[in-house]
Amino acid sequence: MRKLLNGGVLLASKYPILSVRVKLFESACAGADKLADKGVLYCKILKDGLLVHVFSTHLQAWNDPFSRTMRKTQMDLVANFMRAMDIDEVNDAVLIVGDLNVDYWLNKTNGEYDEMLDIFDAKDPSDVQSRRLGNHASGADMEKKTVGDFKHLRKHSFDPRVNALAADGLSSDGSLELLDYILYSRSHRQPKTASSWVQPLSTVTPWEWRGQPQYNLSDHFPVVSEFTFEM
């Protein structure tokens, strides 16, 4: 039975998408997430002769014990779905991407980030470093920044201090969180180099939200990654 909302996952590619499959979590959701058809979207993409298998998902929200348990169940479903694809481990690359709702900064207390990497048998190419830009930039100031300014900038993808959509949404309790990831499989073709960073993007022209001008595109800042493979 279809739910009220879709799973909120879309994959767009400038390269050919050869096949697509979807695995729904169905009853493996808790709270308000039960209203959404959450699951994992699989796309096989051909880029310059390299097959890249992308598993994109939006996992269970919240950090209470029951939500973490449900999130682990969803991770197991994604991992089993990945294994069922029977992907060439030598020649093909595998990425696991999305709002995984696992806060990196809580790992020391709950170990969920390490558990996530173990379940997915994945690596996170990001090096967590302090912000190099000093004070947070937003709106018009953000337009002055380049991609190079944000490389290796890895602290919070959910930051209600500088993102009004994060500050005034149902999912916000004021916490600064790192929830969004682009991971790559340890069991498949390994990149020669890999990097990933949070890149706060904003619009040049504001749009109206709740009667106020808004520059943010989402309550989460996007994550950008670069991978190189020997061909």
C-alpha positions as CSV (number, residue, x, y, z in Angstrom):
1,M,0.0,0.0,0.0
2,R,1.3,3.4,-1.0
3,K,2.0,5.9,1.8
4,L,1.2,9.6,2.1
5,L,4.7,10.7,1.1
6,N,7.4,9.3,-1.2
7,G,10.8,8.4,0.1
8,G,12.4,11.8,-0.8
9,V,15.2,10.3,-2.9
10,L,16.1,11.3,-6.5
11,L,19.2,10.5,-8.5
12,A,20.1,12.6,-11.5
13,S,23.0,11.7,-13.8
14,K,24.7,13.3,-16.8
15,Y,25.9,9.8,-17.7
16,P,23.8,6.9,-18.9
17,I,21.7,5.1,-16.2
18,L,21.6,1.5,-17.3
19,S,19.3,0.1,-14.7
20,V,17.2,1.1,-11.7
21,R,15.7,-0.8,-8.8
22,V,14.0,0.2,-5.6
23,K,13.8,-1.6,-2.3
24,L,11.2,-0.2,0.2
25,F,11.7,-0.4,3.9
26,E,7.9,-1.0,4.3
27,S,7.1,-1.5,8.0
28,A,10.8,-0.8,9.1
29,C,10.1,2.8,9.9
30,A,9.2,4.7,13.1
31,G,7.3,7.8,14.1
32,A,6.5,10.3,11.4
33,D,8.7,8.4,8.9
34,K,5.9,5.8,8.8
35,L,4.1,8.3,6.5
36,A,6.8,8.1,3.8
37,D,7.7,5.3,1.4
38,K,11.3,5.3,2.5
39,G,13.7,2.8,1.0
40,V,16.8,2.6,-1.1
41,L,17.1,3.6,-4.8
42,Y,19.7,1.7,-6.8
43,C,21.1,3.0,-10.1
44,K,23.8,1.4,-12.3
45,I,25.6,4.2,-14.2
46,L,28.2,4.0,-17.0
47,K,30.9,6.7,-16.9
48,D,33.7,6.5,-19.4
49,G,33.7,2.7,-19.3
50,L,33.4,2.4,-15.6
51,L,30.3,0.9,-14.0
52,V,29.3,2.8,-10.9
53,H,26.6,1.3,-8.7
54,V,24.9,4.0,-6.6
55,F,22.7,3.1,-3.6
56,S,20.8,6.3,-2.5
57,T,18.7,6.4,0.7
58,H,17.2,8.5,3.4
59,L,17.3,6.6,6.7
60,Q,15.2,6.8,9.8
61,A,15.3,10.2,11.5
62,W,15.9,11.1,15.2
63,N,18.5,9.9,17.7
64,D,16.4,8.2,20.4
65,P,17.2,4.5,21.1
66,F,14.2,3.2,19.2
67,S,15.0,5.3,16.1
68,R,18.6,4.1,16.2
69,T,17.4,0.5,16.3
70,M,15.1,1.1,13.4
71,R,17.9,2.8,11.5
72,K,20.2,-0.2,12.0
73,T,17.4,-2.4,10.6
74,Q,17.2,-0.2,7.6
75,M,21.0,-0.3,7.1
76,D,20.8,-4.1,7.2
77,L,18.1,-4.1,4.5
78,V,20.3,-1.8,2.4
79,A,23.4,-4.0,2.9
80,N,21.4,-7.1,2.0
81,F,20.0,-5.4,-1.1
82,M,23.5,-4.4,-2.2
83,R,24.8,-8.0,-1.8
84,A,21.8,-9.3,-3.8
85,M,22.9,-7.2,-6.8
86,D,25.9,-9.5,-7.3
87,I,28.2,-6.7,-8.4
88,D,31.6,-7.3,-9.9
89,E,34.0,-6.7,-6.9
90,V,37.1,-6.2,-9.1
91,N,35.9,-3.9,-11.9
92,D,32.9,-2.0,-10.6
93,A,32.7,0.8,-8.0
94,V,29.9,1.1,-5.4
95,L,28.7,4.2,-3.6
96,I,26.3,4.5,-0.7
97,V,24.9,8.1,-0.5
98,G,22.3,10.2,1.2
99,D,20.9,11.6,4.4
100,L,21.8,8.6,6.5
101,N,20.8,10.4,9.8
102,V,23.8,9.1,11.6
103,D,25.5,11.9,13.4
104,Y,29.3,11.7,13.2
105,W,29.7,13.8,16.2
106,L,27.8,11.4,18.5
107,N,30.0,8.4,17.5
108,K,32.1,8.7,20.6
109,T,29.1,8.2,22.8
110,N,26.9,5.8,20.7
111,G,29.3,4.2,18.1
112,E,26.7,4.4,15.4
113,Y,29.0,5.9,12.8
114,D,31.5,3.1,13.1
115,E,28.6,0.6,13.1
116,M,27.3,2.1,9.8
117,L,30.6,1.8,8.1
118,D,30.9,-1.9,9.3
119,I,27.4,-2.7,8.1
120,F,28.0,-1.2,4.7
121,D,31.6,-2.4,4.6
122,A,32.3,1.2,3.5
123,K,34.9,4.0,3.8
124,D,34.1,7.6,4.3
125,P,36.6,9.7,2.2
126,S,36.1,12.8,4.4
127,D,38.7,14.1,6.8
128,V,37.0,15.9,9.6
129,Q,38.6,19.3,10.1
130,S,37.7,22.6,11.7
131,R,36.1,25.2,9.4
132,R,38.8,27.1,7.5
133,L,36.5,30.0,6.7
134,G,36.2,31.4,10.2
135,N,32.7,32.8,10.7
136,H,29.9,31.1,8.8
137,A,28.9,32.8,5.5
138,S,25.4,32.8,4.1
139,G,23.3,34.6,1.5
140,A,25.2,37.0,-0.7
141,D,28.5,36.4,1.1
142,M,28.3,32.7,0.1
143,E,28.4,33.6,-3.6
144,K,32.0,34.9,-3.1
145,K,33.2,31.5,-2.1
146,T,34.6,29.0,-4.6
147,V,34.6,25.2,-4.5
148,G,38.2,25.3,-3.4
149,D,37.2,27.3,-0.3
150,F,35.0,24.5,0.8
151,K,37.2,21.5,0.0
152,H,37.8,19.4,3.1
153,L,35.4,21.6,5.0
154,R,33.7,18.9,7.1
155,K,31.8,19.8,10.2
156,H,28.0,20.1,10.0
157,S,25.6,19.3,7.2
158,F,22.7,20.3,9.5
159,D,23.4,23.7,11.1
160,P,20.5,25.7,12.5
161,R,22.8,28.6,13.3
162,V,23.1,29.6,9.7
163,N,20.2,27.7,8.0
164,A,16.7,29.0,8.7
165,L,15.2,25.8,7.2
166,A,17.1,23.8,9.7
167,A,16.4,26.1,12.6
168,D,12.6,26.2,12.1
169,G,11.8,22.6,11.0
170,L,10.2,19.7,12.8
171,S,13.5,17.9,12.8
172,S,15.5,20.6,14.6
173,D,16.2,20.7,18.3
174,G,19.1,23.2,17.8
175,S,21.7,20.5,17.5
176,L,24.7,20.8,15.1
177,E,24.9,17.5,13.2
178,L,26.8,15.8,10.4
179,L,24.2,13.5,8.9
180,D,24.9,13.3,5.1
181,Y,27.5,11.1,3.5
182,I,29.0,9.8,0.2
183,L,30.6,6.5,1.1
184,Y,32.4,3.9,-1.1
185,S,32.4,0.2,-0.7
186,R,35.6,-1.5,0.6
187,S,34.6,-4.7,-1.1
188,H,34.6,-3.3,-4.7
189,R,36.9,-1.4,-7.0
190,Q,38.9,1.2,-4.9
191,P,39.4,4.8,-6.0
192,K,42.9,6.0,-6.5
193,T,42.0,9.2,-4.7
194,A,38.8,10.2,-2.8
195,S,37.7,13.3,-1.1
196,S,34.4,14.6,0.3
197,W,33.2,17.9,1.9
198,V,30.1,19.7,3.0
199,Q,29.5,22.6,0.6
200,P,27.0,25.2,1.8
201,L,25.1,26.4,-1.3
202,S,22.6,29.2,-1.5
203,T,20.5,31.1,-4.1
204,V,21.5,34.4,-5.5
205,T,17.9,35.5,-5.6
206,P,15.9,34.9,-2.5
207,W,12.6,32.9,-2.4
208,E,9.9,33.4,0.1
209,W,9.3,30.9,2.9
210,R,6.8,31.6,5.7
211,G,6.8,35.2,4.7
212,Q,10.6,35.6,5.0
213,P,13.2,35.8,2.3
214,Q,15.2,32.6,2.1
215,Y,18.5,31.8,0.5
216,N,19.0,28.2,1.6
217,L,18.1,25.3,-0.7
218,S,17.4,22.7,1.9
219,D,17.5,22.2,5.7
220,H,20.7,20.2,5.0
221,F,23.8,21.4,3.2
222,P,24.9,19.2,0.3
223,V,27.9,16.9,0.4
224,V,30.2,16.8,-2.6
225,S,32.7,14.1,-3.4
226,E,35.5,13.6,-6.0
227,F,36.8,10.1,-6.9
228,T,39.4,9.2,-9.4
229,F,39.9,5.6,-10.7
230,E,42.7,4.1,-12.7
231,M,41.3,3.0,-16.1
